[in-house]
Amino acid sequence: MSQKIGLLPVADPPPTRAISGGDDPLFKGSGMTQRGAYAAVSYMSCAVLLVMFNKAALSSYNFPSANVITLLQMICSTCLLYVMKRWKFVTLSATERNQSDSPILVPVKTLMHTLPLSIAYLFYMLVTMESVRGVNVPMYTTLRRTTVVFTMIVEFLLTRQKYTPPVFGSVALIVFGAFVAGARDLSFDTRSYGIVFLANIATAIYLATINRIGKSSGLNSFGLMWCNGVVCGPILLFWTFIRGELRLTMNFPDLYSPGFMAVMLFSCILAFFLNYFIFLNTTLNSALTQTMCGNLKDLFTIGIGWVLFGGLPFDLLNVLGQILGFIGSGLYAYCKVRGN
């Protein structure tokens, strides 16, 4: 059994090196373990690829509902986890304790313990979807980059986490670069700006909740994903039904197109791994590290997206801002690896 589990890393593993392997520092004095570095890089890779496939579904095929894509991804992830658990490829807890033979696979007490995480995820998901409306892309990117500040505040309030001057410097550089990137689009809209900042707060709360509950629930990354799916799936299904998005999906002309179905298949597979690596990266490293990885992968997303989809005019300030943000994220990564 332990050999099968060892094929897939889990958060909060037991101390046995045969199962948890890779917990050694990257090098002497490093503040990040090999597994932590693996989780961060894997998250960024999955995130970039998922954005490309979602962009293809929503733009190239003009699919009408992003919420339905999220619902399909959640259903596929939950079904895949159920099959993997029943076939004993994975466990849902860090140890064999807390396992359950009930249909929900985890004790009801554990499911209730993770309820704040599921609520935070729903809040994060719905507000983030709404935040895209009413704000142009450069300004949206600018405002969303400030999520790192909200993450630091939430981590301090929940865990009293404190940071060194180099970390503060890297965060300041990211925020400054974000505002440089959107400097030509500083049009003010109180409602739209408020929703984006609400999305930033929701993101920070969600990541901090992962970090907190992931270490107290006894569940690993797969277990946290499972509880999210069990709680949030039915609610999202009801939400898309009352908004008429399911009807729009059934009337979508390319619904059974082989190309569209392939795009959706890869989108669902990548979403499964992305959610897993979000949980793993946040629990092994920190909520702030997860946010920084999100900023760092933006550079690759923008570059690949420009090559594949075009439509992004060249702007010197935007490029300069992106470079400053990249340098800030790199500085934070250096501080994390060096243990500062």
Summary of the structure (lengths in Angstrom):
residues: 340
radius of gyration: 20.0
end to end distance: 37.8
largest distance: 58.7
contacts: 1136
relative contact order: 0.19
helix: 73%
strand: 1%
